[in-house]
Amino acid sequence: MNTKTLPHVVIIGAGFGGMEVARGLAKAPVRITLIDRHNYHLFQPLLYQVAIAGLVPSQIAYPLRTIFRKQKNLTFQMGEVTAIDFDSRYVKTEGSIIAYDYLVLAVGGQTNFFGNHSVEQNGFQLKNIESAINTRNHLLNIFEQASREVDADIRKAMLTFVVVGGGPTGVETAGALAELITHVMAKDYPHMDLKDVRVLLLEAGKTVMPSYPDELRKATNDLLRNKKVEVLVNTKLIDYNGRQITMGDGGQINAHTLIWTAGVKAAEMLDALGVEQAGSGRVRVAASLQIKDHAEVFVIGDAAYFENGNGQPLPMLSTVAIQQGKVTAQNIKKMIKGEKPEAFHYKDPGLLATIGRNAAVARIWGLSFSGFIAWLIWVFLHIFRLIGFRNRLLVLINWAWEYFFYENQVRLITKE
Ligand SMILES: Cc1cc2nc3c(=O)[nH]c(=O)nc-3n(C[C@H](O)[C@H](O)[C@H](O)COP(=O)(O)OP(=O)(O)OC[C@H]3O[C@@H](n4cnc5c(N)ncnc54)[C@H](O)[C@@H]3O)c2cc1C
């Protein structure tokens, strides 16, 4: 068969959505070019584990060329897509121009600082491997600095850790950070008085985990309190200069660490495409995930603005990206056969977040769980969803080690 005459599907982004489209088209009569600026797929939900020295990056990222080694109709190209010409149907990377018959934009999101440059410059974020390693280095370094600091006020500020954003990522980060300090750092720094350590979780709204049911919000608050995380709701951050946080009511907190988890928006490259964007810069898509006037272009995952019946956009979650990736692969196959693409319907698989060891909250099959059972569900689901047998095994071993010995193994300061 002359494969050159097969329709060419270009997928930009090898995150959760893009990967699912590529896999869904494995047996289809198409040529696929998958483009990503990185040569690996990243399991973002576990980035905070890298930040708190629980896992190394290679345990949550997997090389794309290895993943698709056996998929003969796919070519991977590492590169940054800089422009798209929808009329002439080609995408531009730094070094090449690639024509397409079908295009899937699965470029994901980025941290939203809502224009607060002081936080962007002086705070830490969890979005990619680099930002997670920066955070880890900083956290480990600050303990070194605090251990030799003689000024009590400065030491106190060094040992004050503020996480901003009471959604699942903020809650998970704050809980894990509190545990790192109480179980691990306390042993590493036996001569340092850790009574000054504070972990705070700041939330501008009236509750943490706003999208969770009441009983799980309450459970989250209880679990955070057990881990000695101070939760401040209705607390809006105005400014952070790297040493001091200023809040909306004028209150101030001296802290050398601020981790921002309070916002996500769609990837920057979408802003330059001239397509219709809605909330958080996401591209408005039709029911079948195509864009207006270009039935051959699909946008999925964090990059897509898709309303789910009640006028609210679907959340930026891996489960949404994966389901949209599946339907997009189906729709491309249908279009090739001359059939009409189907509408996308999200099946909510439930809610799940962990708050450190033995502690999680979950809403599955209409039932709410919290504590140890929810934590076990979380552990096994995350291990199961990691790509590659080796990664699953290593993560399981790492977590088991941490669980039984209260040791985060990756306590290496590698740069700063
Ligand atoms: C810290 C953190 C914790 C999270 N926790 C959870 C969780 O517990 N559960 C959950 O369901 N979701 C969670 N999420 C959200 C989830 O990771 C995203 O919703 C999901 O990754 C979106 O999938 P996607 O395919 O749209 O984009 P992504 O997975 O972000 O993939 C986008 C890909 O596009 C590539 N790309 C972007 N721009 C370009 C370009 N111009 N050129 C080439 N390549 C480009 C990127 O390198 C990336 O590989 C979390 C996210 C973060 C950051």
PDBQT file of the ligand as one rigid body, heavy atoms in Angstrom, charges set to zero:
ROOT
HETATM    1  C1  LIG A 501       0.185  19.811  39.218  1.00  0.00    +0.000 C 
HETATM    2  C2  LIG A 501      -0.998  19.258  38.479  1.00  0.00    +0.000 A 
HETATM    3  C3  LIG A 501      -1.804  18.302  39.084  1.00  0.00    +0.000 A 
HETATM    4  C4  LIG A 501      -2.905  17.768  38.405  1.00  0.00    +0.000 A 
HETATM    5  N1  LIG A 501      -3.667  16.813  39.020  1.00  0.00    +0.000 NA
HETATM    6  C5  LIG A 501      -4.681  16.234  38.326  1.00  0.00    +0.000 A 
HETATM    7  C6  LIG A 501      -5.426  15.163  38.898  1.00  0.00    +0.000 A 
HETATM    8  O1  LIG A 501      -5.189  14.749  40.050  1.00  0.00    +0.000 OA
HETATM    9  N2  LIG A 501      -6.403  14.584  38.152  1.00  0.00    +0.000 N 
HETATM   10  C7  LIG A 501      -6.681  15.010  36.872  1.00  0.00    +0.000 A 
HETATM   11  O2  LIG A 501      -7.571  14.434  36.214  1.00  0.00    +0.000 OA
HETATM   12  N3  LIG A 501      -6.020  16.036  36.321  1.00  0.00    +0.000 NA
HETATM   13  C8  LIG A 501      -5.018  16.650  37.006  1.00  0.00    +0.000 A 
HETATM   14  N4  LIG A 501      -4.308  17.683  36.435  1.00  0.00    +0.000 N 
HETATM   15  C9  LIG A 501      -4.752  18.214  35.128  1.00  0.00    +0.000 C 
HETATM   16  C10 LIG A 501      -4.280  17.355  33.978  1.00  0.00    +0.000 C 
HETATM   17  O3  LIG A 501      -2.902  17.113  34.055  1.00  0.00    +0.000 OA
HETATM   18  C11 LIG A 501      -4.644  18.054  32.681  1.00  0.00    +0.000 C 
HETATM   19  O4  LIG A 501      -6.012  18.295  32.644  1.00  0.00    +0.000 OA
HETATM   20  C12 LIG A 501      -4.237  17.217  31.487  1.00  0.00    +0.000 C 
HETATM   21  O5  LIG A 501      -2.849  17.074  31.443  1.00  0.00    +0.000 OA
HETATM   22  C13 LIG A 501      -4.724  17.859  30.196  1.00  0.00    +0.000 C 
HETATM   23  O6  LIG A 501      -4.385  17.029  29.141  1.00  0.00    +0.000 OA
HETATM   24  P1  LIG A 501      -4.090  17.680  27.717  1.00  0.00    +0.000 P 
HETATM   25  O7  LIG A 501      -3.824  16.560  26.788  1.00  0.00    +0.000 OA
HETATM   26  O8  LIG A 501      -5.143  18.658  27.367  1.00  0.00    +0.000 OA
HETATM   27  O9  LIG A 501      -2.754  18.543  27.932  1.00  0.00    +0.000 OA
HETATM   28  P2  LIG A 501      -1.355  18.146  28.555  1.00  0.00    +0.000 P 
HETATM   29  O10 LIG A 501      -1.385  16.851  29.223  1.00  0.00    +0.000 OA
HETATM   30  O11 LIG A 501      -0.915  19.349  29.316  1.00  0.00    +0.000 OA
HETATM   31  O12 LIG A 501      -0.431  17.991  27.262  1.00  0.00    +0.000 OA
HETATM   32  C14 LIG A 501      -0.157  19.060  26.413  1.00  0.00    +0.000 C 
HETATM   33  C15 LIG A 501       1.080  18.719  25.623  1.00  0.00    +0.000 C 
HETATM   34  O13 LIG A 501       1.238  19.684  24.590  1.00  0.00    +0.000 OA
HETATM   35  C16 LIG A 501       2.601  20.040  24.465  1.00  0.00    +0.000 C 
HETATM   36  N5  LIG A 501       2.637  21.375  23.855  1.00  0.00    +0.000 N 
HETATM   37  C17 LIG A 501       2.050  22.505  24.306  1.00  0.00    +0.000 A 
HETATM   38  N6  LIG A 501       2.277  23.528  23.466  1.00  0.00    +0.000 NA
HETATM   39  C18 LIG A 501       3.022  23.023  22.451  1.00  0.00    +0.000 A 
HETATM   40  C19 LIG A 501       3.571  23.600  21.278  1.00  0.00    +0.000 A 
HETATM   41  N7  LIG A 501       3.387  24.876  20.955  1.00  0.00    +0.000 N 
HETATM   42  N8  LIG A 501       4.311  22.797  20.476  1.00  0.00    +0.000 NA
HETATM   43  C20 LIG A 501       4.524  21.491  20.771  1.00  0.00    +0.000 A 
HETATM   44  N9  LIG A 501       4.008  20.897  21.875  1.00  0.00    +0.000 NA
HETATM   45  C21 LIG A 501       3.273  21.665  22.712  1.00  0.00    +0.000 A 
HETATM   46  C22 LIG A 501       3.121  19.980  25.883  1.00  0.00    +0.000 C 
HETATM   47  O14 LIG A 501       4.519  19.784  25.922  1.00  0.00    +0.000 OA
HETATM   48  C23 LIG A 501       2.344  18.789  26.459  1.00  0.00    +0.000 C 
HETATM   49  O15 LIG A 501       3.055  17.586  26.333  1.00  0.00    +0.000 OA
HETATM   50  C24 LIG A 501      -3.208  18.229  37.099  1.00  0.00    +0.000 A 
HETATM   51  C25 LIG A 501      -2.393  19.198  36.481  1.00  0.00    +0.000 A 
HETATM   52  C26 LIG A 501      -1.291  19.706  37.164  1.00  0.00    +0.000 A 
HETATM   53  C27 LIG A 501      -0.423  20.744  36.475  1.00  0.00    +0.000 C 
ENDROOT
TORSDOF 0
